[in-house]
Each structure stands twice: as structure tokens, then as C-alpha cells.
């Protein structure tokens, strides 16, 4: 709604200063919301990748093949 209002005001004979002033509160509100979403998303992905690594078997024949596969992925 707000971006559409800004576009409408831009083409409705308003000055650029009016649009700039009205967009500052919009960015002030959006920065914390976007930052919180990004942090939650990044932490969730990080936790998922850690959980996957913890579930991989590390002993025996299967552990050796997992280790070799991880090394091959690192060096590829």
C-alpha cells in the first residue's frame, strides 16, 4: 500500500522532497523486520545443517566412507 502511494504521489505533481521524507519512516520500520527475518532464517538453516552432520555415522565402514565423501566434497 505505501509503495503504491509513493508512486502515485510522485506522478501527482509532488516534489521529490515529499517522497523522500515519506519514505524514511518506511525504511526505518522495514530494517528491523527484514533483519529479524534474515537472522531467524539463517539460524534455522545453520541448525538444520548441524543436525544433519550430527546424524551421520562416524564409526566403522560406513563412517569411513562418509569421511572420504566429505573430504572429496571439500576438495572438489
N, CA, C and O atoms as a GROMACS GRO file, in nm:
protein
  304
    1UNK      N    1   0.082  -0.119   0.000
    1UNK     CA    2   0.000   0.000   0.000
    1UNK      C    3   0.086   0.126   0.000
    1UNK      O    4   0.064   0.217  -0.080
    2UNK      N    5   0.184   0.131   0.090
    2UNK     CA    6   0.268   0.251   0.098
    2UNK      C    7   0.352   0.273  -0.027
    2UNK      O    8   0.358   0.387  -0.075
    3UNK      N    9   0.418   0.170  -0.082
    3UNK     CA   10   0.495   0.198  -0.206
    3UNK      C   11   0.406   0.247  -0.319
    3UNK      O   12   0.446   0.333  -0.397
    4UNK      N   13   0.284   0.192  -0.328
    4UNK     CA   14   0.193   0.237  -0.433
    4UNK      C   15   0.155   0.383  -0.410
    4UNK      O   16   0.142   0.460  -0.505
    5UNK      N   17   0.138   0.421  -0.283
    5UNK     CA   18   0.107   0.559  -0.250
    5UNK      C   19   0.223   0.651  -0.288
    5UNK      O   20   0.202   0.761  -0.340
    6UNK      N   21   0.346   0.605  -0.264
    6UNK     CA   22   0.462   0.686  -0.302
    6UNK      C   23   0.472   0.705  -0.452
    6UNK      O   24   0.502   0.814  -0.500
    7UNK      N   25   0.445   0.598  -0.528
    7UNK     CA   26   0.449   0.609  -0.674
    7UNK      C   27   0.339   0.703  -0.722
    7UNK      O   28   0.362   0.786  -0.810
    8UNK      N   29   0.220   0.690  -0.664
    8UNK     CA   30   0.110   0.778  -0.703
    8UNK      C   31   0.144   0.924  -0.674
    8UNK      O   32   0.118   1.011  -0.756
    9UNK      N   33   0.203   0.949  -0.558
    9UNK     CA   34   0.237   1.086  -0.523
    9UNK      C   35   0.347   1.141  -0.614
    9UNK      O   36   0.349   1.261  -0.642
   10UNK      N   37   0.438   1.056  -0.659
   10UNK     CA   38   0.546   1.101  -0.745
   10UNK      C   39   0.491   1.156  -0.876
   10UNK      O   40   0.539   1.258  -0.926
   11UNK      N   41   0.393   1.089  -0.931
   11UNK     CA   42   0.337   1.132  -1.059
   11UNK      C   43   0.218   1.224  -1.042
   11UNK      O   44   0.147   1.253  -1.139
   12UNK      N   45   0.195   1.271  -0.921
   12UNK     CA   46   0.082   1.360  -0.896
   12UNK      C   47   0.131   1.500  -0.862
   12UNK      O   48   0.076   1.564  -0.772
   13UNK      N   49   0.233   1.547  -0.932
   13UNK     CA   50   0.290   1.682  -0.917
   13UNK      C   51   0.340   1.711  -0.776
   13UNK      O   52   0.327   1.824  -0.728
   14UNK      N   53   0.398   1.614  -0.709
   14UNK     CA   54   0.462   1.637  -0.580
   14UNK      C   55   0.612   1.650  -0.604
   14UNK      O   56   0.664   1.601  -0.704
   15UNK      N   57   0.678   1.714  -0.513
   15UNK     CA   58   0.823   1.727  -0.527
   15UNK      C   59   0.892   1.601  -0.477
   15UNK      O   60   0.833   1.521  -0.404
   16UNK      N   61   1.014   1.585  -0.516
   16UNK     CA   62   1.092   1.470  -0.472
   16UNK      C   63   1.118   1.475  -0.322
   16UNK      O   64   1.131   1.370  -0.259
   17UNK      N   65   1.126   1.594  -0.265
   17UNK     CA   66   1.149   1.606  -0.121
   17UNK      C   67   1.036   1.543  -0.041
   17UNK      O   68   1.062   1.479   0.061
   18UNK      N   69   0.913   1.560  -0.085
   18UNK     CA   70   0.799   1.500  -0.016
   18UNK      C   71   0.809   1.348  -0.017
   18UNK      O   72   0.782   1.283   0.084
   19UNK      N   73   0.846   1.292  -0.129
   19UNK     CA   74   0.858   1.146  -0.140
   19UNK      C   75   0.972   1.094  -0.054
   19UNK      O   76   0.959   0.990   0.009
   20UNK      N   77   1.082   1.166  -0.053
   20UNK     CA   78   1.196   1.124   0.028
   20UNK      C   79   1.161   1.127   0.176
   20UNK      O   80   1.197   1.035   0.250
   21UNK      N   81   1.094   1.230   0.219
   21UNK     CA   82   1.054   1.241   0.359
   21UNK      C   83   0.957   1.130   0.396
   21UNK      O   84   0.967   1.076   0.506
   22UNK      N   85   0.864   1.095   0.310
   22UNK     CA   86   0.767   0.992   0.343
   22UNK      C   87   0.826   0.852   0.332
   22UNK      O   88   0.769   0.758   0.388
   23UNK      N   89   0.936   0.835   0.262
   23UNK     CA   90   0.996   0.701   0.251
   23UNK      C   91   1.089   0.669   0.367
   23UNK      O   92   1.116   0.552   0.392
   24UNK      N   93   1.139   0.769   0.438
   24UNK     CA   94   1.230   0.744   0.551
   24UNK      C   95   1.163   0.662   0.659
   24UNK      O   96   1.224   0.564   0.704
   25UNK      N   97   1.041   0.694   0.705
   25UNK     CA   98   0.978   0.609   0.806
   25UNK      C   99   0.953   0.466   0.757
   25UNK      O  100   0.958   0.372   0.835
   26UNK      N  101   0.926   0.452   0.628
   26UNK     CA  102   0.904   0.319   0.573
   26UNK      C  103   1.030   0.234   0.588
   26UNK      O  104   1.022   0.119   0.631
   27UNK      N  105   1.145   0.288   0.552
   27UNK     CA  106   1.270   0.214   0.565
   27UNK      C  107   1.306   0.193   0.712
   27UNK      O  108   1.363   0.090   0.748
   28UNK      N  109   1.274   0.289   0.796
   28UNK     CA  110   1.302   0.275   0.939
   28UNK      C  111   1.223   0.159   0.998
   28UNK      O  112   1.273   0.089   1.086
   29UNK      N  113   1.102   0.139   0.953
   29UNK     CA  114   1.022   0.026   1.001
   29UNK      C  115   1.064  -0.106   0.938
   29UNK      O  116   1.058  -0.210   1.002
   30UNK      N  117   1.107  -0.103   0.813
   30UNK     CA  118   1.139  -0.227   0.742
   30UNK      C  119   1.272  -0.288   0.783
   30UNK      O  120   1.285  -0.410   0.781
   31UNK      N  121   1.369  -0.209   0.820
   31UNK     CA  122   1.503  -0.262   0.852
   31UNK      C  123   1.498  -0.363   0.966
   31UNK      O  124   1.554  -0.471   0.951
   32UNK      N  125   1.433  -0.335   1.081
   32UNK     CA  126   1.429  -0.437   1.187
   32UNK      C  127   1.350  -0.562   1.148
   32UNK      O  128   1.386  -0.672   1.188
   33UNK      N  129   1.244  -0.544   1.072
   33UNK     CA  130   1.163  -0.659   1.030
   33UNK      C  131   1.244  -0.750   0.939
   33UNK      O  132   1.246  -0.871   0.958
   34UNK      N  133   1.309  -0.694   0.841
   34UNK     CA  134   1.390  -0.772   0.746
   34UNK      C  135   1.509  -0.836   0.819
   34UNK      O  136   1.544  -0.951   0.792
   35UNK      N  137   1.570  -0.762   0.910
   35UNK     CA  138   1.684  -0.815   0.984
   35UNK      C  139   1.643  -0.934   1.070
   35UNK      O  140   1.713  -1.035   1.073
   36UNK      N  141   1.532  -0.923   1.140
   36UNK     CA  142   1.484  -1.035   1.222
   36UNK      C  143   1.452  -1.157   1.137
   36UNK      O  144   1.486  -1.269   1.176
   37UNK      N  145   1.388  -1.137   1.023
   37UNK     CA  146   1.358  -1.249   0.934
   37UNK      C  147   1.486  -1.315   0.886
   37UNK      O  148   1.496  -1.438   0.886
   38UNK      N  149   1.585  -1.236   0.846
   38UNK     CA  150   1.711  -1.290   0.796
   38UNK      C  151   1.784  -1.370   0.904
   38UNK      O  152   1.837  -1.478   0.877
   39UNK      N  153   1.788  -1.317   1.025
   39UNK     CA  154   1.858  -1.386   1.135
   39UNK      C  155   1.789  -1.518   1.167
   39UNK      O  156   1.855  -1.620   1.184
   40UNK      N  157   1.656  -1.518   1.176
   40UNK     CA  158   1.582  -1.642   1.206
   40UNK      C  159   1.603  -1.744   1.095
   40UNK      O  160   1.624  -1.862   1.123
   41UNK      N  161   1.597  -1.700   0.970
   41UNK     CA  162   1.614  -1.790   0.856
   41UNK      C  163   1.756  -1.849   0.855
   41UNK      O  164   1.774  -1.969   0.832
   42UNK      N  165   1.856  -1.765   0.880
   42UNK     CA  166   1.995  -1.811   0.880
   42UNK      C  167   2.020  -1.909   0.994
   42UNK      O  168   2.087  -2.011   0.975
   43UNK      N  169   1.968  -1.878   1.112
   43UNK     CA  170   1.986  -1.969   1.227
   43UNK      C  171   1.917  -2.102   1.204
   43UNK      O  172   1.971  -2.207   1.241
   44UNK      N  173   1.799  -2.100   1.143
   44UNK     CA  174   1.727  -2.224   1.115
   44UNK      C  175   1.807  -2.310   1.017
   44UNK      O  176   1.820  -2.431   1.037
   45UNK      N  177   1.858  -2.250   0.911
   45UNK     CA  178   1.938  -2.325   0.813
   45UNK      C  179   2.065  -2.380   0.876
   45UNK      O  180   2.104  -2.493   0.849
   46UNK      N  181   2.129  -2.301   0.960
   46UNK     CA  182   2.251  -2.345   1.027
   46UNK      C  183   2.222  -2.462   1.120
   46UNK      O  184   2.297  -2.560   1.121
   47UNK      N  185   2.114  -2.453   1.197
   47UNK     CA  186   2.079  -2.561   1.289
   47UNK      C  187   2.043  -2.689   1.212
   47UNK      O  188   2.080  -2.798   1.253
   48UNK      N  189   1.972  -2.675   1.100
   48UNK     CA  190   1.939  -2.791   1.019
   48UNK      C  191   2.065  -2.859   0.965
   48UNK      O  192   2.074  -2.982   0.967
   49UNK      N  193   2.161  -2.781   0.918
   49UNK     CA  194   2.283  -2.841   0.864
   49UNK      C  195   2.365  -2.907   0.975
   49UNK      O  196   2.429  -3.010   0.952
   50UNK      N  197   2.364  -2.850   1.094
   50UNK     CA  198   2.434  -2.913   1.207
   50UNK      C  199   2.367  -3.044   1.243
   50UNK      O  200   2.434  -3.144   1.267
   51UNK      N  201   2.234  -3.045   1.248
   51UNK     CA  202   2.162  -3.168   1.281
   51UNK      C  203   2.188  -3.279   1.180
   51UNK      O  204   2.199  -3.396   1.216
   52UNK      N  205   2.198  -3.243   1.054
   52UNK     CA  206   2.227  -3.343   0.951
   52UNK      C  207   2.367  -3.400   0.971
   52UNK      O  208   2.387  -3.521   0.958
   53UNK      N  209   2.464  -3.314   1.001
   53UNK     CA  210   2.601  -3.362   1.022
   53UNK      C  211   2.611  -3.450   1.147
   53UNK      O  212   2.686  -3.547   1.148
   54UNK      N  213   2.537  -3.417   1.250
   54UNK     CA  214   2.542  -3.496   1.374
   54UNK      C  215   2.483  -3.635   1.351
   54UNK      O  216   2.528  -3.731   1.414
   55UNK      N  217   2.386  -3.648   1.264
   55UNK     CA  218   2.321  -3.777   1.240
   55UNK      C  219   2.403  -3.871   1.152
   55UNK      O  220   2.370  -3.989   1.142
   56UNK      N  221   2.509  -3.821   1.090
   56UNK     CA  222   2.591  -3.906   1.003
   56UNK      C  223   2.674  -4.000   1.089
   56UNK      O  224   2.735  -3.958   1.188
   57UNK      N  225   2.676  -4.124   1.051
   57UNK     CA  226   2.752  -4.225   1.125
   57UNK      C  227   2.902  -4.199   1.108
   57UNK      O  228   2.949  -4.169   0.999
   58UNK      N  229   2.976  -4.212   1.220
   58UNK     CA  230   3.118  -4.177   1.217
   58UNK      C  231   3.210  -4.295   1.248
   58UNK      O  232   3.331  -4.278   1.250
   59UNK      N  233   3.156  -4.412   1.271
   59UNK     CA  234   3.241  -4.528   1.303
   59UNK      C  235   3.217  -4.640   1.204
   59UNK      O  236   3.114  -4.646   1.137
   60UNK      N  237   3.312  -4.727   1.197
   60UNK     CA  238   3.300  -4.844   1.111
   60UNK      C  239   3.321  -4.813   0.965
   60UNK      O  240   3.373  -4.708   0.927
   61UNK      N  241   3.277  -4.909   0.884
   61UNK     CA  242   3.294  -4.897   0.739
   61UNK      C  243   3.212  -4.779   0.683
   61UNK      O  244   3.258  -4.704   0.597
   62UNK      N  245   3.091  -4.765   0.734
   62UNK     CA  246   3.005  -4.656   0.688
   62UNK      C  247   3.064  -4.520   0.728
   62UNK      O  248   3.056  -4.425   0.650
   63UNK      N  249   3.122  -4.512   0.845
   63UNK     CA  250   3.186  -4.388   0.890
   63UNK      C  251   3.305  -4.352   0.802
   63UNK      O  252   3.326  -4.235   0.770
   64UNK      N  253   3.383  -4.453   0.764
   64UNK     CA  254   3.499  -4.428   0.678
   64UNK      C  255   3.455  -4.378   0.540
   64UNK      O  256   3.516  -4.286   0.484
   65UNK      N  257   3.350  -4.438   0.486
   65UNK     CA  258   3.302  -4.392   0.355
   65UNK      C  259   3.242  -4.251   0.366
   65UNK      O  260   3.258  -4.170   0.274
   66UNK      N  261   3.174  -4.220   0.477
   66UNK     CA  262   3.122  -4.085   0.497
   66UNK      C  263   3.236  -3.984   0.505
   66UNK      O  264   3.228  -3.875   0.449
   67UNK      N  265   3.343  -4.021   0.576
   67UNK     CA  266   3.460  -3.933   0.591
   67UNK      C  267   3.524  -3.907   0.454
   67UNK      O  268   3.558  -3.793   0.421
   68UNK      N  269   3.541  -4.012   0.377
   68UNK     CA  270   3.602  -3.997   0.245
   68UNK      C  271   3.513  -3.911   0.154
   68UNK      O  272   3.564  -3.829   0.077
   69UNK      N  273   3.383  -3.929   0.165
   69UNK     CA  274   3.291  -3.849   0.084
   69UNK      C  275   3.297  -3.701   0.122
   69UNK      O  276   3.295  -3.614   0.035
   70UNK      N  277   3.305  -3.673   0.252
   70UNK     CA  278   3.315  -3.533   0.298
   70UNK      C  279   3.445  -3.470   0.250
   70UNK      O  280   3.446  -3.354   0.206
   71UNK      N  281   3.556  -3.544   0.257
   71UNK     CA  282   3.683  -3.491   0.208
   71UNK      C  283   3.677  -3.462   0.059
   71UNK      O  284   3.728  -3.360   0.012
   72UNK      N  285   3.615  -3.552  -0.016
   72UNK     CA  286   3.604  -3.533  -0.160
   72UNK      C  287   3.521  -3.408  -0.192
   72UNK      O  288   3.553  -3.334  -0.285
   73UNK      N  289   3.413  -3.383  -0.114
   73UNK     CA  290   3.331  -3.264  -0.136
   73UNK      C  291   3.409  -3.138  -0.102
   73UNK      O  292   3.395  -3.036  -0.171
   74UNK      N  293   3.491  -3.142   0.003
   74UNK     CA  294   3.568  -3.025   0.040
   74UNK      C  295   3.669  -2.988  -0.067
   74UNK      O  296   3.688  -2.870  -0.095
   75UNK      N  297   3.733  -3.086  -0.127
   75UNK     CA  298   3.838  -3.060  -0.224
   75UNK      C  299   3.787  -3.046  -0.366
   75UNK      O  300   3.865  -3.014  -0.457
   76UNK      N  301   3.660  -3.069  -0.388
   76UNK     CA  302   3.604  -3.059  -0.524
   76UNK      C  303   3.581  -2.917  -0.564
   76UNK      O  304   3.534  -2.891  -0.676
   0.00000   0.00000   0.00000
